[in-house]
Amino acid sequence: MEKKRKKIFAALIIAAILIAAVPFFLLKGAGFGGSDDAGSVMAEEIHGAYEPWFTPVLESIIGGEIPGEIESLLFCIQTGVGVGILAFFMGRLYERRKLGRDDEEL
């Protein structure tokens, strides 16, 4: 059973890498823009002049646009916190399963 799990895990890792890498090689010269800009561009195409409904809180506090480096930093911190929470709960589930097996062996 363990060999089967390793094969499945390896296949899933390879599939994830392919999903991430293949578009860069097949779609050379394609623009991989974000959804933030795409939404406002589409709204301008449909209704003409687009004006946002509100300004982000941090931009209101500093009185201007957030620099790209700071925006990236905040995004990375958010990602790190999310991964930390996910890893914590996955570790808890793993330990719970491991302790359950140890109880059966006694």
Biopython code that builds the backbone (N, CA, C, O; Angstrom):
import numpy as np
from Bio.PDB.StructureBuilder import StructureBuilder

atoms = [
    (1, "MET", "N", (0.825, -1.208, 0.000)),
    (1, "MET", "CA", (0.000, 0.000, 0.000)),
    (1, "MET", "C", (0.862, 1.262, 0.000)),
    (1, "MET", "O", (0.493, 2.273, -0.598)),
    (2, "GLU", "N", (2.016, 1.197, 0.676)),
    (2, "GLU", "CA", (2.896, 2.358, 0.762)),
    (2, "GLU", "C", (3.494, 2.715, -0.592)),
    (2, "GLU", "O", (3.629, 3.896, -0.911)),
    (3, "LYS", "N", (3.855, 1.711, -1.399)),
    (3, "LYS", "CA", (4.401, 1.978, -2.730)),
    (3, "LYS", "C", (3.367, 2.665, -3.615)),
    (3, "LYS", "O", (3.690, 3.555, -4.401)),
    (4, "LYS", "N", (2.134, 2.237, -3.472)),
    (4, "LYS", "CA", (1.053, 2.824, -4.270)),
    (4, "LYS", "C", (0.878, 4.303, -3.911)),
    (4, "LYS", "O", (0.669, 5.140, -4.790)),
    (5, "ARG", "N", (0.964, 4.612, -2.634)),
    (5, "ARG", "CA", (0.836, 6.010, -2.191)),
    (5, "ARG", "C", (1.974, 6.861, -2.734)),
    (5, "ARG", "O", (1.756, 7.995, -3.160)),
    (6, "LYS", "N", (3.191, 6.317, -2.718)),
    (6, "LYS", "CA", (4.334, 7.061, -3.233)),
    (6, "LYS", "C", (4.187, 7.329, -4.723)),
    (6, "LYS", "O", (4.539, 8.411, -5.194)),
    (7, "LYS", "N", (3.668, 6.353, -5.474)),
    (7, "LYS", "CA", (3.464, 6.543, -6.904)),
    (7, "LYS", "C", (2.399, 7.602, -7.171)),
    (7, "LYS", "O", (2.553, 8.439, -8.060)),
    (8, "ILE", "N", (1.334, 7.558, -6.404)),
    (8, "ILE", "CA", (0.261, 8.554, -6.560)),
    (8, "ILE", "C", (0.787, 9.938, -6.210)),
    (8, "ILE", "O", (0.506, 10.908, -6.913)),
    (9, "PHE", "N", (1.554, 10.032, -5.118)),
    (9, "PHE", "CA", (2.118, 11.314, -4.701)),
    (9, "PHE", "C", (3.059, 11.864, -5.770)),
    (9, "PHE", "O", (3.006, 13.049, -6.099)),
    (10, "ALA", "N", (3.910, 11.011, -6.305)),
    (10, "ALA", "CA", (4.841, 11.449, -7.353)),
    (10, "ALA", "C", (4.088, 11.902, -8.599)),
    (10, "ALA", "O", (4.458, 12.899, -9.219)),
    (11, "ALA", "N", (3.035, 11.178, -8.970)),
    (11, "ALA", "CA", (2.248, 11.550, -10.141)),
    (11, "ALA", "C", (1.555, 12.895, -9.931)),
    (11, "ALA", "O", (1.478, 13.700, -10.859)),
    (12, "LEU", "N", (1.054, 13.146, -8.730)),
    (12, "LEU", "CA", (0.396, 14.421, -8.441)),
    (12, "LEU", "C", (1.393, 15.584, -8.454)),
    (12, "LEU", "O", (1.072, 16.669, -8.939)),
    (13, "ILE", "N", (2.584, 15.364, -7.931)),
    (13, "ILE", "CA", (3.615, 16.405, -7.950)),
    (13, "ILE", "C", (4.000, 16.732, -9.396)),
    (13, "ILE", "O", (4.113, 17.902, -9.762)),
    (14, "ILE", "N", (4.200, 15.703, -10.208)),
    (14, "ILE", "CA", (4.551, 15.914, -11.615)),
    (14, "ILE", "C", (3.428, 16.644, -12.345)),
    (14, "ILE", "O", (3.691, 17.537, -13.150)),
    (15, "ALA", "N", (2.178, 16.271, -12.071)),
    (15, "ALA", "CA", (1.039, 16.930, -12.709)),
    (15, "ALA", "C", (0.974, 18.409, -12.311)),
    (15, "ALA", "O", (0.697, 19.263, -13.153)),
    (16, "ALA", "N", (1.227, 18.712, -11.041)),
    (16, "ALA", "CA", (1.199, 20.106, -10.586)),
    (16, "ALA", "C", (2.290, 20.927, -11.261)),
    (16, "ALA", "O", (2.061, 22.070, -11.659)),
    (17, "ILE", "N", (3.474, 20.341, -11.387)),
    (17, "ILE", "CA", (4.579, 21.051, -12.048)),
    (17, "ILE", "C", (4.242, 21.288, -13.515)),
    (17, "ILE", "O", (4.501, 22.369, -14.044)),
    (18, "LEU", "N", (3.668, 20.289, -14.175)),
    (18, "LEU", "CA", (3.304, 20.445, -15.579)),
    (18, "LEU", "C", (2.227, 21.508, -15.773)),
    (18, "LEU", "O", (2.295, 22.303, -16.711)),
    (19, "ILE", "N", (1.242, 21.519, -14.892)),
    (19, "ILE", "CA", (0.170, 22.514, -14.986)),
    (19, "ILE", "C", (0.745, 23.925, -14.859)),
    (19, "ILE", "O", (0.280, 24.846, -15.530)),
    (20, "ALA", "N", (1.750, 24.096, -14.007)),
    (20, "ALA", "CA", (2.341, 25.413, -13.811)),
    (20, "ALA", "C", (3.305, 25.789, -14.931)),
    (20, "ALA", "O", (3.389, 26.962, -15.294)),
    (21, "ALA", "N", (4.037, 24.820, -15.488)),
    (21, "ALA", "CA", (5.112, 25.133, -16.432)),
    (21, "ALA", "C", (4.692, 25.110, -17.897)),
    (21, "ALA", "O", (5.216, 25.891, -18.691)),
    (22, "VAL", "N", (3.774, 24.249, -18.270)),
    (22, "VAL", "CA", (3.419, 24.071, -19.686)),
    (22, "VAL", "C", (2.923, 25.363, -20.341)),
    (22, "VAL", "O", (3.336, 25.642, -21.466)),
    (23, "PRO", "N", (2.064, 26.166, -19.707)),
    (23, "PRO", "CA", (1.603, 27.388, -20.376)),
    (23, "PRO", "C", (2.725, 28.346, -20.765)),
    (23, "PRO", "O", (2.620, 29.033, -21.781)),
    (24, "PHE", "N", (3.789, 28.403, -19.980)),
    (24, "PHE", "CA", (4.895, 29.307, -20.306)),
    (24, "PHE", "C", (5.624, 28.878, -21.577)),
    (24, "PHE", "O", (6.147, 29.720, -22.307)),
    (25, "PHE", "N", (5.660, 27.574, -21.843)),
    (25, "PHE", "CA", (6.356, 27.086, -23.029)),
    (25, "PHE", "C", (5.455, 27.043, -24.259)),
    (25, "PHE", "O", (5.919, 27.283, -25.374)),
    (26, "LEU", "N", (4.178, 26.740, -24.070)),
    (26, "LEU", "CA", (3.257, 26.642, -25.201)),
    (26, "LEU", "C", (2.751, 28.003, -25.678)),
    (26, "LEU", "O", (2.506, 28.182, -26.871)),
    (27, "LEU", "N", (2.594, 28.946, -24.785)),
    (27, "LEU", "CA", (2.031, 30.253, -25.116)),
    (27, "LEU", "C", (3.105, 31.328, -25.043)),
    (27, "LEU", "O", (3.008, 32.256, -24.240)),
    (28, "LYS", "N", (4.120, 31.202, -25.875)),
    (28, "LYS", "CA", (5.220, 32.178, -25.849)),
    (28, "LYS", "C", (4.716, 33.544, -26.279)),
    (28, "LYS", "O", (4.000, 33.677, -27.272)),
    (29, "GLY", "N", (5.099, 34.549, -25.520)),
    (29, "GLY", "CA", (4.694, 35.915, -25.831)),
    (29, "GLY", "C", (3.313, 36.281, -25.313)),
    (29, "GLY", "O", (2.850, 37.400, -25.536)),
    (30, "ALA", "N", (2.650, 35.364, -24.629)),
    (30, "ALA", "CA", (1.321, 35.654, -24.094)),
    (30, "ALA", "C", (1.453, 36.517, -22.843)),
    (30, "ALA", "O", (2.433, 36.419, -22.104)),
    (31, "GLY", "N", (0.461, 37.350, -22.623)),
    (31, "GLY", "CA", (0.464, 38.193, -21.436)),
    (31, "GLY", "C", (-0.281, 37.507, -20.308)),
    (31, "GLY", "O", (-1.474, 37.226, -20.415)),
    (32, "PHE", "N", (0.430, 37.243, -19.231)),
    (32, "PHE", "CA", (-0.194, 36.618, -18.064)),
    (32, "PHE", "C", (-0.461, 37.704, -17.027)),
    (32, "PHE", "O", (0.206, 37.761, -15.994)),
    (33, "GLY", "N", (-1.423, 38.552, -17.300)),
    (33, "GLY", "CA", (-1.756, 39.650, -16.399)),
    (33, "GLY", "C", (-2.651, 39.182, -15.272)),
    (33, "GLY", "O", (-3.205, 38.084, -15.296)),
    (34, "GLY", "N", (-2.772, 40.045, -14.292)),
    (34, "GLY", "CA", (-3.603, 39.720, -13.137)),
    (34, "GLY", "C", (-5.058, 40.094, -13.361)),
    (34, "GLY", "O", (-5.391, 40.808, -14.307)),
    (35, "SER", "N", (-5.908, 39.610, -12.493)),
    (35, "SER", "CA", (-7.342, 39.877, -12.618)),
    (35, "SER", "C", (-7.695, 41.289, -12.154)),
    (35, "SER", "O", (-8.743, 41.819, -12.525)),
    (36, "ASP", "N", (-6.827, 41.903, -11.342)),
    (36, "ASP", "CA", (-7.109, 43.264, -10.874)),
    (36, "ASP", "C", (-7.241, 44.226, -12.052)),
    (36, "ASP", "O", (-8.211, 44.977, -12.146)),
    (37, "ASP", "N", (-6.274, 44.197, -12.931)),
    (37, "ASP", "CA", (-6.286, 45.099, -14.080)),
    (37, "ASP", "C", (-7.309, 44.667, -15.128)),
    (37, "ASP", "O", (-7.922, 45.514, -15.778)),
    (38, "ALA", "N", (-7.496, 43.370, -15.296)),
    (38, "ALA", "CA", (-8.416, 42.881, -16.325)),
    (38, "ALA", "C", (-9.852, 43.327, -16.049)),
    (38, "ALA", "O", (-10.589, 43.638, -16.985)),
    (39, "GLY", "N", (-10.251, 43.360, -14.796)),
    (39, "GLY", "CA", (-11.610, 43.781, -14.458)),
    (39, "GLY", "C", (-11.867, 45.232, -14.790)),
    (39, "GLY", "O", (-12.911, 45.565, -15.350)),
    (40, "SER", "N", (-10.932, 46.101, -14.453)),
    (40, "SER", "CA", (-11.128, 47.523, -14.728)),
    (40, "SER", "C", (-11.061, 47.804, -16.228)),
    (40, "SER", "O", (-11.784, 48.668, -16.724)),
    (41, "VAL", "N", (-10.210, 47.093, -16.951)),
    (41, "VAL", "CA", (-10.138, 47.272, -18.406)),
    (41, "VAL", "C", (-11.451, 46.851, -19.056)),
    (41, "VAL", "O", (-11.953, 47.543, -19.942)),
    (42, "MET", "N", (-12.007, 45.731, -18.625)),
    (42, "MET", "CA", (-13.276, 45.256, -19.187)),
    (42, "MET", "C", (-14.412, 46.224, -18.857)),
    (42, "MET", "O", (-15.272, 46.474, -19.702)),
    (43, "ALA", "N", (-14.427, 46.771, -17.642)),
    (43, "ALA", "CA", (-15.461, 47.737, -17.272)),
    (43, "ALA", "C", (-15.356, 48.989, -18.127)),
    (43, "ALA", "O", (-16.379, 49.546, -18.524)),
    (44, "GLU", "N", (-14.139, 49.445, -18.420)),
    (44, "GLU", "CA", (-13.963, 50.614, -19.283)),
    (44, "GLU", "C", (-14.431, 50.337, -20.701)),
    (44, "GLU", "O", (-15.001, 51.215, -21.348)),
    (45, "GLU", "N", (-14.195, 49.121, -21.193)),
    (45, "GLU", "CA", (-14.638, 48.770, -22.543)),
    (45, "GLU", "C", (-16.156, 48.747, -22.637)),
    (45, "GLU", "O", (-16.715, 49.128, -23.666)),
    (46, "ILE", "N", (-16.819, 48.315, -21.598)),
    (46, "ILE", "CA", (-18.279, 48.185, -21.632)),
    (46, "ILE", "C", (-18.967, 49.524, -21.378)),
    (46, "ILE", "O", (-19.867, 49.903, -22.127)),
    (47, "HIS", "N", (-18.558, 50.242, -20.336)),
    (47, "HIS", "CA", (-19.272, 51.452, -19.913)),
    (47, "HIS", "C", (-18.521, 52.750, -20.140)),
    (47, "HIS", "O", (-19.009, 53.801, -19.724)),
    (48, "GLY", "N", (-17.399, 52.732, -20.757)),
    (48, "GLY", "CA", (-16.639, 53.970, -20.947)),
    (48, "GLY", "C", (-15.747, 54.264, -19.761)),
    (48, "GLY", "O", (-14.965, 53.405, -19.354)),
    (49, "ALA", "N", (-15.843, 55.448, -19.201)),
    (49, "ALA", "CA", (-14.987, 55.853, -18.081)),
    (49, "ALA", "C", (-15.332, 55.042, -16.843)),
    (49, "ALA", "O", (-16.486, 54.982, -16.419)),
    (50, "TYR", "N", (-14.318, 54.425, -16.277)),
    (50, "TYR", "CA", (-14.501, 53.594, -15.087)),
    (50, "TYR", "C", (-13.966, 54.328, -13.872)),
    (50, "TYR", "O", (-12.831, 54.806, -13.873)),
    (51, "GLU", "N", (-14.778, 54.415, -12.848)),
    (51, "GLU", "CA", (-14.344, 55.030, -11.597)),
    (51, "GLU", "C", (-14.604, 54.041, -10.467)),
    (51, "GLU", "O", (-15.743, 53.616, -10.271)),
    (52, "PRO", "N", (-13.552, 53.664, -9.710)),
    (52, "PRO", "CA", (-13.746, 52.703, -8.619)),
    (52, "PRO", "C", (-14.733, 53.219, -7.577)),
    (52, "PRO", "O", (-14.856, 54.429, -7.387)),
    (53, "TRP", "N", (-15.426, 52.324, -6.912)),
    (53, "TRP", "CA", (-16.406, 52.678, -5.896)),
    (53, "TRP", "C", (-15.746, 53.150, -4.610)),
    (53, "TRP", "O", (-16.300, 53.991, -3.901)),
    (54, "PHE", "N", (-14.585, 52.625, -4.307)),
    (54, "PHE", "CA", (-13.900, 52.985, -3.073)),
    (54, "PHE", "C", (-12.395, 52.877, -3.291)),
    (54, "PHE", "O", (-11.937, 52.309, -4.282)),
    (55, "THR", "N", (-11.644, 53.427, -2.360)),
    (55, "THR", "CA", (-10.191, 53.277, -2.411)),
    (55, "THR", "C", (-9.779, 52.310, -1.308)),
    (55, "THR", "O", (-10.407, 52.279, -0.250)),
    (56, "PRO", "N", (-8.752, 51.535, -1.535)),
    (56, "PRO", "CA", (-8.293, 50.614, -0.499)),
    (56, "PRO", "C", (-7.910, 51.363, 0.782)),
    (56, "PRO", "O", (-7.431, 52.496, 0.727)),
    (57, "VAL", "N", (-8.124, 50.729, 1.920)),
    (57, "VAL", "CA", (-7.912, 51.364, 3.217)),
    (57, "VAL", "C", (-6.473, 51.836, 3.370)),
    (57, "VAL", "O", (-6.238, 52.962, 3.807)),
    (58, "LEU", "N", (-5.508, 50.995, 3.017)),
    (58, "LEU", "CA", (-4.109, 51.367, 3.186)),
    (58, "LEU", "C", (-3.732, 52.547, 2.293)),
    (58, "LEU", "O", (-2.931, 53.394, 2.688)),
    (59, "GLU", "N", (-4.304, 52.604, 1.100)),
    (59, "GLU", "CA", (-4.043, 53.743, 0.220)),
    (59, "GLU", "C", (-4.643, 55.018, 0.799)),
    (59, "GLU", "O", (-4.074, 56.096, 0.628)),
    (60, "SER", "N", (-5.770, 54.916, 1.475)),
    (60, "SER", "CA", (-6.372, 56.089, 2.111)),
    (60, "SER", "C", (-5.515, 56.576, 3.273)),
    (60, "SER", "O", (-5.395, 57.781, 3.496)),
    (61, "ILE", "N", (-4.922, 55.648, 4.012)),
    (61, "ILE", "CA", (-4.110, 56.019, 5.173)),
    (61, "ILE", "C", (-2.831, 56.726, 4.746)),
    (61, "ILE", "O", (-2.463, 57.751, 5.321)),
    (62, "ILE", "N", (-2.147, 56.177, 3.732)),
    (62, "ILE", "CA", (-0.868, 56.780, 3.335)),
    (62, "ILE", "C", (-1.054, 57.924, 2.341)),
    (62, "ILE", "O", (-0.101, 58.641, 2.037)),
    (63, "GLY", "N", (-2.255, 58.096, 1.842)),
    (63, "GLY", "CA", (-2.545, 59.219, 0.955)),
    (63, "GLY", "C", (-2.015, 59.059, -0.454)),
    (63, "GLY", "O", (-1.721, 60.054, -1.117)),
    (64, "GLY", "N", (-1.888, 57.856, -0.917)),
    (64, "GLY", "CA", (-1.402, 57.612, -2.275)),
    (64, "GLY", "C", (-1.424, 56.124, -2.585)),
    (64, "GLY", "O", (-1.931, 55.306, -1.817)),
    (65, "GLU", "N", (-0.863, 55.811, -3.726)),
    (65, "GLU", "CA", (-0.847, 54.410, -4.146)),
    (65, "GLU", "C", (0.244, 53.642, -3.415)),
    (65, "GLU", "O", (1.313, 54.183, -3.133)),
    (66, "ILE", "N", (-0.033, 52.379, -3.109)),
    (66, "ILE", "CA", (0.937, 51.525, -2.424)),
    (66, "ILE", "C", (2.035, 51.136, -3.412)),
    (66, "ILE", "O", (1.734, 50.703, -4.525)),
    (67, "PRO", "N", (3.302, 51.282, -3.024)),
    (67, "PRO", "CA", (4.388, 50.860, -3.908)),
    (67, "PRO", "C", (4.312, 49.354, -4.188)),
    (67, "PRO", "O", (3.847, 48.584, -3.347)),
    (68, "GLY", "N", (4.765, 48.948, -5.355)),
    (68, "GLY", "CA", (4.695, 47.548, -5.754)),
    (68, "GLY", "C", (5.416, 46.612, -4.810)),
    (68, "GLY", "O", (4.965, 45.491, -4.576)),
    (69, "GLU", "N", (6.552, 47.069, -4.257)),
    (69, "GLU", "CA", (7.319, 46.229, -3.345)),
    (69, "GLU", "C", (6.542, 45.963, -2.060)),
    (69, "GLU", "O", (6.550, 44.846, -1.542)),
    (70, "ILE", "N", (5.879, 46.984, -1.554)),
    (70, "ILE", "CA", (5.098, 46.831, -0.320)),
    (70, "ILE", "C", (3.896, 45.936, -0.583)),
    (70, "ILE", "O", (3.548, 45.094, 0.245)),
    (71, "GLU", "N", (3.271, 46.117, -1.725)),
    (71, "GLU", "CA", (2.125, 45.282, -2.087)),
    (71, "GLU", "C", (2.543, 43.816, -2.170)),
    (71, "GLU", "O", (1.827, 42.934, -1.697)),
    (72, "SER", "N", (3.709, 43.558, -2.775)),
    (72, "SER", "CA", (4.224, 42.195, -2.858)),
    (72, "SER", "C", (4.543, 41.647, -1.474)),
    (72, "SER", "O", (4.271, 40.482, -1.184)),
    (73, "LEU", "N", (5.120, 42.488, -0.619)),
    (73, "LEU", "CA", (5.439, 42.076, 0.741)),
    (73, "LEU", "C", (4.183, 41.665, 1.502)),
    (73, "LEU", "O", (4.159, 40.620, 2.153)),
    (74, "LEU", "N", (3.142, 42.490, 1.417)),
    (74, "LEU", "CA", (1.894, 42.167, 2.102)),
    (74, "LEU", "C", (1.279, 40.873, 1.574)),
    (74, "LEU", "O", (0.743, 40.070, 2.338)),
    (75, "PHE", "N", (1.363, 40.686, 0.265)),
    (75, "PHE", "CA", (0.837, 39.456, -0.321)),
    (75, "PHE", "C", (1.625, 38.244, 0.174)),
    (75, "PHE", "O", (1.041, 37.204, 0.477)),
    (76, "CYS", "N", (2.956, 38.379, 0.255)),
    (76, "CYS", "CA", (3.782, 37.263, 0.732)),
    (76, "CYS", "C", (3.499, 36.953, 2.198)),
    (76, "CYS", "O", (3.459, 35.786, 2.588)),
    (77, "ILE", "N", (3.305, 37.982, 3.005)),
    (77, "ILE", "CA", (2.972, 37.756, 4.417)),
    (77, "ILE", "C", (1.637, 37.034, 4.526)),
    (77, "ILE", "O", (1.501, 36.095, 5.310)),
    (78, "GLN", "N", (0.657, 37.463, 3.750)),
    (78, "GLN", "CA", (-0.653, 36.817, 3.758)),
    (78, "GLN", "C", (-0.525, 35.350, 3.345)),
    (78, "GLN", "O", (-1.149, 34.476, 3.946)),
    (79, "THR", "N", (0.279, 35.088, 2.327)),
    (79, "THR", "CA", (0.492, 33.720, 1.873)),
    (79, "THR", "C", (1.166, 32.893, 2.952)),
    (79, "THR", "O", (0.778, 31.750, 3.193)),
    (80, "GLY", "N", (2.181, 33.465, 3.607)),
    (80, "GLY", "CA", (2.893, 32.743, 4.663)),
    (80, "GLY", "C", (1.988, 32.387, 5.827)),
    (80, "GLY", "O", (2.061, 31.279, 6.359)),
    (81, "VAL", "N", (1.142, 33.317, 6.222)),
    (81, "VAL", "CA", (0.208, 33.045, 7.318)),
    (81, "VAL", "C", (-0.761, 31.933, 6.920)),
    (81, "VAL", "O", (-1.038, 31.033, 7.713)),
    (82, "GLY", "N", (-1.270, 31.998, 5.700)),
    (82, "GLY", "CA", (-2.196, 30.965, 5.234)),
    (82, "GLY", "C", (-1.551, 29.594, 5.174)),
    (82, "GLY", "O", (-2.153, 28.604, 5.590)),
    (83, "VAL", "N", (-0.330, 29.529, 4.661)),
    (83, "VAL", "CA", (0.384, 28.250, 4.593)),
    (83, "VAL", "C", (0.682, 27.738, 5.995)),
    (83, "VAL", "O", (0.587, 26.537, 6.250)),
    (84, "GLY", "N", (1.041, 28.638, 6.905)),
    (84, "GLY", "CA", (1.303, 28.226, 8.287)),
    (84, "GLY", "C", (0.076, 27.615, 8.943)),
    (84, "GLY", "O", (0.174, 26.594, 9.624)),
    (85, "ILE", "N", (-1.066, 28.231, 8.740)),
    (85, "ILE", "CA", (-2.311, 27.693, 9.311)),
    (85, "ILE", "C", (-2.642, 26.344, 8.695)),
    (85, "ILE", "O", (-3.007, 25.406, 9.405)),
    (86, "LEU", "N", (-2.517, 26.242, 7.378)),
    (86, "LEU", "CA", (-2.791, 24.978, 6.690)),
    (86, "LEU", "C", (-1.837, 23.887, 7.171)),
    (86, "LEU", "O", (-2.270, 22.768, 7.443)),
    (87, "ALA", "N", (-0.551, 24.195, 7.278)),
    (87, "ALA", "CA", (0.429, 23.201, 7.730)),
    (87, "ALA", "C", (0.166, 22.786, 9.171)),
    (87, "ALA", "O", (0.343, 21.618, 9.519)),
    (88, "PHE", "N", (-0.252, 23.723, 10.009)),
    (88, "PHE", "CA", (-0.561, 23.391, 11.400)),
    (88, "PHE", "C", (-1.674, 22.361, 11.478)),
    (88, "PHE", "O", (-1.553, 21.365, 12.191)),
    (89, "PHE", "N", (-2.764, 22.596, 10.744)),
    (89, "PHE", "CA", (-3.880, 21.666, 10.816)),
    (89, "PHE", "C", (-3.570, 20.332, 10.137)),
    (89, "PHE", "O", (-4.051, 19.286, 10.574)),
    (90, "MET", "N", (-2.775, 20.365, 9.081)),
    (90, "MET", "CA", (-2.367, 19.097, 8.463)),
    (90, "MET", "C", (-1.487, 18.299, 9.416)),
    (90, "MET", "O", (-1.613, 17.077, 9.492)),
    (91, "GLY", "N", (-0.598, 18.971, 10.145)),
    (91, "GLY", "CA", (0.231, 18.304, 11.143)),
    (91, "GLY", "C", (-0.597, 17.712, 12.263)),
    (91, "GLY", "O", (-0.318, 16.614, 12.745)),
    (92, "ARG", "N", (-1.624, 18.451, 12.678)),
    (92, "ARG", "CA", (-2.515, 17.922, 13.721)),
    (92, "ARG", "C", (-3.222, 16.659, 13.257)),
    (92, "ARG", "O", (-3.325, 15.681, 13.998)),
    (93, "LEU", "N", (-3.713, 16.691, 12.011)),
    (93, "LEU", "CA", (-4.390, 15.505, 11.491)),
    (93, "LEU", "C", (-3.434, 14.330, 11.364)),
    (93, "LEU", "O", (-3.804, 13.190, 11.644)),
    (94, "TYR", "N", (-2.199, 14.606, 10.940)),
    (94, "TYR", "CA", (-1.202, 13.553, 10.803)),
    (94, "TYR", "C", (-0.884, 12.937, 12.167)),
    (94, "TYR", "O", (-0.837, 11.714, 12.304)),
    (95, "GLU", "N", (-0.667, 13.780, 13.165)),
    (95, "GLU", "CA", (-0.360, 13.272, 14.501)),
    (95, "GLU", "C", (-1.538, 12.514, 15.095)),
    (95, "GLU", "O", (-1.345, 11.506, 15.773)),
    (96, "ARG", "N", (-2.745, 12.982, 14.850)),
    (96, "ARG", "CA", (-3.929, 12.285, 15.358)),
    (96, "ARG", "C", (-4.007, 10.889, 14.754)),
    (96, "ARG", "O", (-4.306, 9.915, 15.445)),
    (97, "ARG", "N", (-3.737, 10.805, 13.461)),
    (97, "ARG", "CA", (-3.767, 9.508, 12.786)),
    (97, "ARG", "C", (-2.642, 8.606, 13.316)),
    (97, "ARG", "O", (-2.841, 7.409, 13.526)),
    (98, "LYS", "N", (-1.451, 9.202, 13.531)),
    (98, "LYS", "CA", (-0.309, 8.451, 14.023)),
    (98, "LYS", "C", (-0.577, 7.927, 15.431)),
    (98, "LYS", "O", (-0.269, 6.775, 15.736)),
    (99, "LEU", "N", (-1.140, 8.760, 16.276)),
    (99, "LEU", "CA", (-1.468, 8.318, 17.641)),
    (99, "LEU", "C", (-2.541, 7.252, 17.644)),
    (99, "LEU", "O", (-2.524, 6.354, 18.485)),
    (100, "GLY", "N", (-3.472, 7.340, 16.714)),
    (100, "GLY", "CA", (-4.513, 6.316, 16.601)),
    (100, "GLY", "C", (-3.927, 4.970, 16.257)),
    (100, "GLY", "O", (-4.382, 3.950, 16.775)),
    (101, "ARG", "N", (-2.923, 4.941, 15.393)),
    (101, "ARG", "CA", (-2.264, 3.688, 15.009)),
    (101, "ARG", "C", (-1.466, 3.128, 16.180)),
    (101, "ARG", "O", (-1.439, 1.915, 16.386)),
    (102, "ASP", "N", (-0.807, 4.009, 16.958)),
    (102, "ASP", "CA", (-0.021, 3.559, 18.105)),
    (102, "ASP", "C", (-0.913, 2.907, 19.151)),
    (102, "ASP", "O", (-0.513, 1.933, 19.788)),
    (103, "ASP", "N", (-2.133, 3.443, 19.333)),
    (103, "ASP", "CA", (-3.058, 2.853, 20.284)),
    (103, "ASP", "C", (-3.462, 1.449, 19.876)),
    (103, "ASP", "O", (-3.635, 0.579, 20.729)),
    (104, "GLU", "N", (-3.614, 1.218, 18.562)),
    (104, "GLU", "CA", (-4.013, -0.093, 18.081)),
    (104, "GLU", "C", (-2.907, -1.118, 18.275)),
    (104, "GLU", "O", (-3.190, -2.296, 18.493)),
    (105, "GLU", "N", (-1.634, -0.683, 18.198)),
    (105, "GLU", "CA", (-0.503, -1.594, 18.330)),
    (105, "GLU", "C", (-0.318, -2.052, 19.758)),
    (105, "GLU", "O", (0.225, -3.133, 19.990)),
    (106, "LEU", "N", (-0.757, -1.253, 20.729)),
    (106, "LEU", "CA", (-0.586, -1.632, 22.134)),
    (106, "LEU", "C", (-1.517, -2.725, 22.436)),
    (106, "LEU", "O", (-1.553, -3.211, 23.566)),
]
sb = StructureBuilder()
sb.init_structure("model")
sb.init_model(0)
sb.init_chain("A")
sb.init_seg("    ")
for serial, (resi, resn, name, xyz) in enumerate(atoms, 1):
    if name == "N":
        sb.init_residue(resn, " ", resi, " ")
    sb.init_atom(name, np.array(xyz, "f"), 0.0, 1.0, " ", f" {name:<3s}", serial, name[0])
structure = sb.get_structure()
